[in-house]
Amino acid sequence: MIDMKKFLGQVSSEIYYGKDKRTTKYVSEKLVIKATRRGKYRKNGNVEIVLTIGRPNYIERKFIKCCKKAGEKFPIKKIQLKPYPKKGK
């Protein structure tokens, strides 16, 4: 049985306290939980977070395939972090 509350708490707290744009938790081969921060971090503490629960996209499916090849067990323990893109000049 999958404990969704635990995974949702991990993903949302990681993005709330960190400075990353997106966090992804791989629960199974067919289920991914993502939290995306909308907008930049504000000084007043308000953060808008979008939670997505569902099937993995193309890049995530490639990552899952690599994890299976390496022998990782699901759910993958570490949360994948994606930072904000760097500004160009």
SEMAR-603237 format. One record per residue (C-alpha): residue number from 0; x, y, z; residue in one letter. Coordinates in Angstrom, 3 decimals. Each point is the difference from the previous one (the first is absolute). Example, Ala and Ser with C-alpha at 12.3 -4.5 7.8 and 13.67 -1.06 7.14 Angstrom:
2
<mifi n="0" px="12.300" py="-4.500" pz="7.800" res="A"/>
<mifi n="1" px="1.370" py="3.440" pz="-0.660" res="S"/>
***
This chain:
89
<mifi n="0" px="0.000" py="0.000" pz="0.000" res="M"/>
<mifi n="1" px="1.338" py="3.428" pz="-0.970" res="I"/>
<mifi n="2" px="0.041" py="2.678" pz="2.716" res="D"/>
<mifi n="3" px="-0.872" py="3.063" pz="-2.114" res="M"/>
<mifi n="4" px="-0.073" py="2.431" pz="2.954" res="K"/>
<mifi n="5" px="3.632" py="-0.764" pz="0.761" res="K"/>
<mifi n="6" px="1.104" py="0.551" pz="-3.614" res="F"/>
<mifi n="7" px="-2.042" py="3.209" pz="-0.374" res="L"/>
<mifi n="8" px="1.524" py="1.344" pz="3.195" res="G"/>
<mifi n="9" px="3.536" py="-0.804" pz="-1.149" res="Q"/>
<mifi n="10" px="-0.433" py="1.650" pz="-3.398" res="V"/>
<mifi n="11" px="-1.772" py="3.131" pz="1.221" res="S"/>
<mifi n="12" px="2.318" py="0.640" pz="2.960" res="S"/>
<mifi n="13" px="3.069" py="-0.457" pz="-2.201" res="E"/>
<mifi n="14" px="-1.172" py="2.666" pz="-2.444" res="I"/>
<mifi n="15" px="-1.296" py="2.357" pz="2.699" res="Y"/>
<mifi n="16" px="3.242" py="0.158" pz="1.952" res="Y"/>
<mifi n="17" px="2.398" py="-0.360" pz="-2.945" res="G"/>
<mifi n="18" px="0.790" py="2.335" pz="-2.883" res="K"/>
<mifi n="19" px="-0.846" py="-2.408" pz="-2.823" res="D"/>
<mifi n="20" px="-2.682" py="0.349" pz="-2.673" res="K"/>
<mifi n="21" px="-1.233" py="-3.613" pz="-0.127" res="R"/>
<mifi n="22" px="0.254" py="-3.114" pz="2.148" res="T"/>
<mifi n="23" px="-0.925" py="-3.475" pz="-1.214" res="T"/>
<mifi n="24" px="-0.636" py="-3.172" pz="2.009" res="K"/>
<mifi n="25" px="-0.069" py="-3.296" pz="-1.910" res="Y"/>
<mifi n="26" px="-2.515" py="-2.204" pz="1.811" res="V"/>
<mifi n="27" px="-0.219" py="-2.782" pz="-2.589" res="S"/>
<mifi n="28" px="0.626" py="-0.556" pz="-3.692" res="E"/>
<mifi n="29" px="-3.424" py="1.417" pz="-0.812" res="K"/>
<mifi n="30" px="-0.446" py="2.614" pz="2.766" res="L"/>
<mifi n="31" px="1.907" py="3.241" pz="0.564" res="V"/>
<mifi n="32" px="-0.654" py="2.843" pz="2.452" res="I"/>
<mifi n="33" px="1.265" py="3.453" pz="-1.005" res="K"/>
<mifi n="34" px="-0.075" py="3.342" pz="1.795" res="A"/>
<mifi n="35" px="0.705" py="3.134" pz="-2.027" res="T"/>
<mifi n="36" px="0.555" py="3.455" pz="1.431" res="R"/>
<mifi n="37" px="-1.771" py="2.724" pz="-1.958" res="R"/>
<mifi n="38" px="1.815" py="3.302" pz="0.017" res="G"/>
<mifi n="39" px="3.072" py="0.942" pz="1.952" res="K"/>
<mifi n="40" px="0.397" py="-0.216" pz="3.761" res="Y"/>
<mifi n="41" px="-1.607" py="3.025" pz="1.653" res="R"/>
<mifi n="42" px="1.249" py="1.757" pz="3.113" res="K"/>
<mifi n="43" px="-3.392" py="-0.110" pz="1.710" res="N"/>
<mifi n="44" px="0.103" py="-3.820" pz="0.042" res="G"/>
<mifi n="45" px="-2.821" py="-0.709" pz="-2.449" res="N"/>
<mifi n="46" px="0.853" py="-2.832" pz="-2.360" res="V"/>
<mifi n="47" px="-2.340" py="-1.346" pz="-2.673" res="E"/>
<mifi n="48" px="0.508" py="-3.749" pz="-0.538" res="I"/>
<mifi n="49" px="-1.649" py="-2.184" pz="-2.645" res="V"/>
<mifi n="50" px="-0.200" py="-3.728" pz="0.851" res="L"/>
<mifi n="51" px="-0.251" py="-2.494" pz="-2.866" res="T"/>
<mifi n="52" px="-0.729" py="-3.688" pz="0.542" res="I"/>
<mifi n="53" px="-0.074" py="-2.326" pz="-2.982" res="G"/>
<mifi n="54" px="1.904" py="-1.711" pz="-2.756" res="R"/>
<mifi n="55" px="3.614" py="0.954" pz="-0.754" res="P"/>
<mifi n="56" px="0.836" py="2.130" pz="-3.027" res="N"/>
<mifi n="57" px="2.560" py="-0.910" pz="-2.682" res="Y"/>
<mifi n="58" px="3.122" py="1.119" pz="1.891" res="I"/>
<mifi n="59" px="-1.186" py="-1.649" pz="3.212" res="E"/>
<mifi n="60" px="-0.662" py="-3.281" pz="-1.840" res="R"/>
<mifi n="61" px="3.600" py="0.061" pz="-1.270" res="K"/>
<mifi n="62" px="1.212" py="0.566" pz="3.585" res="F"/>
<mifi n="63" px="-2.141" py="-2.899" pz="1.256" res="I"/>
<mifi n="64" px="1.451" py="-2.257" pz="-2.695" res="K"/>
<mifi n="65" px="3.548" py="0.920" pz="1.116" res="C"/>
<mifi n="66" px="-0.908" py="-0.641" pz="3.654" res="C"/>
<mifi n="67" px="-1.413" py="-3.434" pz="-0.814" res="K"/>
<mifi n="68" px="3.143" py="-0.813" pz="-1.976" res="K"/>
<mifi n="69" px="2.131" py="1.019" pz="3.013" res="A"/>
<mifi n="70" px="-2.088" py="-2.190" pz="2.324" res="G"/>
<mifi n="71" px="-1.781" py="2.706" pz="2.030" res="E"/>
<mifi n="72" px="-3.086" py="-1.038" pz="1.959" res="K"/>
<mifi n="73" px="-3.230" py="1.998" pz="-0.047" res="F"/>
<mifi n="74" px="-0.909" py="2.355" pz="1.608" res="P"/>
<mifi n="75" px="3.331" py="1.725" pz="-0.616" res="I"/>
<mifi n="76" px="1.146" py="1.440" pz="3.322" res="K"/>
<mifi n="77" px="1.560" py="3.242" pz="-1.225" res="K"/>
<mifi n="78" px="-2.085" py="2.854" pz="-1.349" res="I"/>
<mifi n="79" px="1.149" py="1.414" pz="-3.326" res="Q"/>
<mifi n="80" px="0.530" py="3.787" pz="0.080" res="L"/>
<mifi n="81" px="-0.048" py="2.323" pz="-3.005" res="K"/>
<mifi n="82" px="1.347" py="3.535" pz="0.590" res="P"/>
<mifi n="83" px="-1.112" py="3.198" pz="-1.687" res="Y"/>
<mifi n="84" px="1.686" py="0.547" pz="-3.385" res="P"/>
<mifi n="85" px="2.967" py="2.352" pz="0.017" res="K"/>
<mifi n="86" px="-0.432" py="3.415" pz="-1.568" res="K"/>
<mifi n="87" px="1.809" py="0.613" pz="-3.259" res="G"/>
<mifi n="88" px="1.827" py="3.181" pz="-0.866" res="K"/>
***
